[in-house]
């Protein structure tokens, strides 16, 4: 895979990719908050909330919010494919549409825009900028899964960022475009593999603490044994892709 690095700040365009599933109670507020924060920075941006086959009236709420807030909100609707499929679809489409930067953030309002200006300010010398989640008390099983993901990336790709699956990441499209295309849309946790590829290819990385708090509405989609099954799937795909990608380079 070829990685191109471009340092120019001229007319940089930002696409915010947000996967949304059954978040009708909070998504309108989340969009308004991020829209206000990005406008205050004077960024040329577009927020793309991807409705991932929600079974409630999330799609209607999204469309109402877009109409109310303005043209910088572009609602996308797709059949349910899961978090990984949704964000990877967003990455590919944003790259194809000529955006210079992609920022991924989840729609549950667990991590807000308050620290984003600091992340954005550091982009000149970096290709990947990540919010290191802190402040939220996590159950033991989630801590174990996070630890396994981090060790997996370090063993099979190299040492890089600490929070390998953070849903608060800013990526330079010119550095990641080939990665987005190489990953199958069926990838369960593409952010983990993208973190690994960043380490393998020596991309310039930056990580800073960003507060994370418990969600106020909705519920976590993966619980108990489902979490471990998801972790096994992610681990297998991460390790497998490491060897597949090495073979493609030969």
C-alpha positions as CSV (number, residue, x, y, z in Angstrom):
1,X,0.0,0.0,0.0
2,X,1.2,3.5,-0.8
3,X,0.9,6.3,1.7
4,X,1.1,9.9,0.6
5,X,1.7,12.6,3.0
6,X,0.6,16.2,2.3
7,X,1.2,19.1,4.7
8,X,-0.6,21.9,3.0
9,X,-3.4,23.6,5.0
10,X,-4.9,25.5,2.0
11,X,-8.6,25.0,1.9
12,X,-8.7,21.9,3.9
13,X,-12.1,20.2,4.0
14,X,-13.3,18.1,7.0
15,X,-15.9,15.3,6.9
16,X,-17.3,14.1,10.2
17,X,-18.5,10.5,10.0
18,X,-21.0,9.5,12.7
19,X,-22.6,6.1,12.8
20,X,-26.1,6.2,14.2
21,X,-28.3,3.4,15.5
22,X,-31.4,3.9,17.6
23,X,-30.3,7.2,19.0
24,X,-33.5,9.3,18.5
25,X,-33.4,10.8,22.0
26,X,-29.9,12.3,21.7
27,X,-28.8,12.6,18.0
28,X,-30.4,16.0,17.3
29,X,-28.6,17.5,20.3
30,X,-25.3,15.9,19.3
31,X,-25.5,17.2,15.8
32,X,-26.3,20.7,17.0
33,X,-23.4,20.7,19.4
34,X,-20.9,19.5,16.9
35,X,-22.2,21.8,14.2
36,X,-21.8,24.9,16.5
37,X,-18.3,23.9,17.6
38,X,-17.0,23.4,14.0
39,X,-18.6,26.6,12.8
40,X,-16.9,28.5,15.6
41,X,-13.6,27.2,14.3
42,X,-14.2,28.5,10.8
43,X,-13.7,25.0,9.3
44,X,-14.9,24.0,5.9
45,X,-16.8,20.9,7.1
46,X,-19.7,18.5,6.5
47,X,-21.2,16.2,9.1
48,X,-22.4,12.9,7.8
49,X,-24.6,11.0,10.2
50,X,-25.1,7.4,8.8
51,X,-28.3,5.8,9.9
52,X,-27.4,2.2,10.2
53,X,-30.9,0.7,9.8
54,X,-32.3,2.0,13.0
55,X,-35.5,0.3,14.1
56,X,-36.9,3.4,15.9
57,X,-37.6,6.9,14.3
58,X,-34.0,7.9,14.4
59,X,-34.0,8.5,10.6
60,X,-36.9,11.0,10.9
61,X,-35.2,12.8,13.7
62,X,-32.0,13.0,11.7
63,X,-33.8,14.5,8.7
64,X,-35.6,17.0,10.9
65,X,-32.3,18.0,12.5
66,X,-30.6,18.4,9.1
67,X,-33.4,20.7,7.9
68,X,-33.3,22.7,11.1
69,X,-29.5,23.1,11.4
70,X,-28.5,23.6,7.7
71,X,-26.8,22.3,4.6
72,X,-23.6,21.2,6.4
73,X,-25.5,18.1,7.8
74,X,-25.8,15.4,5.1
75,X,-27.9,12.5,6.3
76,X,-27.0,9.1,4.9
77,X,-29.3,6.0,5.2
78,X,-28.2,2.4,4.8
79,X,-29.2,-1.1,5.7
80,X,-28.0,-2.3,9.1
81,X,-24.4,-3.5,8.8
82,X,-23.0,-2.8,12.2
83,X,-20.6,-0.1,13.5
84,X,-17.5,-1.3,11.5
85,X,-19.3,-1.5,8.2
86,X,-20.9,1.9,8.7
87,X,-17.8,3.9,9.6
88,X,-15.8,2.2,6.8
89,X,-18.5,3.1,4.3
90,X,-18.3,6.6,5.6
91,X,-14.5,6.7,5.3
92,X,-14.6,5.4,1.7
93,X,-17.3,7.9,0.6
94,X,-15.6,10.9,2.2
95,X,-12.2,10.0,0.6
96,X,-13.9,9.6,-2.8
97,X,-15.6,13.0,-2.4
98,X,-12.3,14.7,-2.0
99,X,-12.2,15.6,1.7
100,X,-8.8,16.3,3.2
101,X,-9.6,15.1,6.7
102,X,-12.0,12.6,8.2
103,X,-13.1,12.8,11.9
104,X,-15.0,9.8,13.3
105,X,-17.1,10.3,16.5
106,X,-19.9,8.1,17.8
107,X,-23.4,9.5,18.2
108,X,-24.0,8.6,21.8
109,X,-22.6,11.9,23.2
110,X,-20.1,10.1,25.4
111,X,-17.3,12.3,23.9
112,X,-18.1,15.9,23.1
113,X,-16.5,18.6,20.9
114,X,-14.9,20.5,23.8
115,X,-11.4,19.1,23.1
116,X,-11.7,19.0,19.3
117,X,-10.1,22.4,18.7
118,X,-7.0,21.2,20.5
119,X,-6.9,18.1,18.3
120,X,-7.5,20.1,15.1
121,X,-4.8,22.6,16.0
122,X,-2.2,19.7,16.1
123,X,-3.0,18.3,12.7
124,X,-0.2,20.0,10.8
125,X,2.5,17.6,11.9
126,X,0.3,14.5,12.1
127,X,-1.6,11.9,10.0
128,X,-3.6,10.4,12.8
129,X,-4.9,12.3,15.9
130,X,-6.8,10.3,18.6
131,X,-8.7,11.2,21.7
132,X,-7.6,8.9,24.5
133,X,-10.7,8.0,26.4
134,X,-10.6,8.7,30.1
135,X,-12.8,9.4,33.1
136,X,-15.4,6.8,32.5
137,X,-15.5,3.7,34.8
138,X,-15.6,0.6,32.6
139,X,-16.6,-2.9,33.6
140,X,-13.8,-5.4,33.8
141,X,-14.8,-7.2,30.6
142,X,-14.4,-4.1,28.5
143,X,-11.0,-3.3,30.1
144,X,-9.9,-6.8,29.2
145,X,-11.1,-6.5,25.6
146,X,-9.3,-3.1,25.3
147,X,-6.1,-4.6,26.6
148,X,-6.2,-7.5,24.2
149,X,-6.9,-5.2,21.3
150,X,-3.9,-3.0,22.2
151,X,-1.6,-6.0,22.7
152,X,-2.7,-7.5,19.4
153,X,-1.9,-4.4,17.5
154,X,1.5,-4.1,19.1
155,X,2.4,-7.7,18.5
156,X,1.3,-7.9,14.9
157,X,1.7,-4.3,13.6
158,X,4.0,-2.4,15.9
159,X,3.9,0.1,18.7
160,X,1.6,3.1,18.1
161,X,-1.3,4.8,19.8
162,X,-2.6,3.5,23.2
163,X,-6.4,3.6,22.6
164,X,-6.4,1.6,19.3
165,X,-10.2,1.5,19.0
166,X,-11.0,5.1,20.1
167,X,-14.2,6.4,18.4
168,X,-12.7,9.9,18.4
169,X,-10.1,10.1,15.7
170,X,-9.0,12.6,13.1
171,X,-7.3,11.1,9.9
172,X,-5.5,12.7,7.0
173,X,-7.2,11.2,4.0
174,X,-4.1,11.2,1.8
175,X,-2.4,8.9,4.4
176,X,-5.3,6.6,4.9
177,X,-7.1,6.3,1.5
178,X,-5.4,3.1,0.4
179,X,-6.1,1.6,3.9
180,X,-9.8,2.3,3.6
181,X,-10.0,0.5,0.2
182,X,-8.0,-2.5,1.4
183,X,-10.2,-3.3,4.4
184,X,-13.2,-5.4,3.6
185,X,-16.6,-3.8,4.4
186,X,-17.3,-6.8,6.6
187,X,-14.5,-5.7,9.0
188,X,-15.9,-5.7,12.5
189,X,-13.5,-3.2,14.1
190,X,-11.7,-1.3,11.3
191,X,-10.4,1.4,13.7
192,X,-8.3,-1.2,15.4
193,X,-6.7,-2.3,12.1
194,X,-6.2,1.3,11.0
195,X,-4.4,2.0,14.2
196,X,-2.2,-1.0,13.5
197,X,-1.5,0.1,9.9
198,X,-0.6,3.6,11.1
199,X,2.1,2.0,13.3
200,X,3.4,-0.4,10.6
201,X,3.8,2.4,8.0
202,X,5.2,4.9,10.4
203,X,2.5,7.5,10.2
204,X,2.8,10.6,12.4
205,X,0.5,10.1,15.4
206,X,-0.7,12.2,18.2
207,X,-2.9,11.3,21.2
208,X,-4.5,13.4,23.9
209,X,-6.9,12.8,26.8
210,X,-10.6,13.4,26.0
211,X,-13.2,13.0,28.7
212,X,-15.7,10.2,28.2
213,X,-18.9,10.0,30.3
214,X,-21.7,7.5,30.5
215,X,-24.4,7.8,27.9
216,X,-27.5,9.6,29.1
217,X,-29.9,7.7,26.8
218,X,-30.1,4.4,24.9
219,X,-28.1,1.3,25.8
220,X,-24.8,-0.3,24.9
221,X,-25.3,-2.6,21.9
222,X,-22.8,-5.3,23.0
223,X,-23.0,-6.8,26.4
224,X,-21.6,-9.6,28.5
225,X,-20.8,-12.7,26.4
226,X,-21.6,-10.8,23.2
227,X,-18.7,-8.5,24.0
228,X,-16.3,-11.4,24.2
229,X,-17.6,-12.9,21.0
230,X,-17.1,-9.6,19.3
231,X,-13.6,-9.4,20.7
232,X,-12.7,-12.8,19.3
233,X,-14.0,-11.8,15.9
234,X,-12.1,-8.5,16.0
235,X,-8.9,-10.3,17.2
236,X,-9.1,-12.9,14.4
237,X,-9.7,-10.2,11.7
238,X,-6.9,-8.0,13.0
239,X,-4.4,-10.8,13.0
240,X,-5.5,-12.2,9.7
241,X,-5.3,-8.9,7.9
242,X,-1.8,-8.3,9.3
243,X,-0.6,-11.4,7.4
244,X,-2.7,-10.7,4.3
245,X,-1.4,-7.1,4.1
246,X,2.2,-8.3,4.4
247,X,1.6,-10.7,1.6
248,X,0.2,-8.0,-0.7
249,X,3.4,-6.0,-0.2
250,X,5.6,-8.8,-1.5
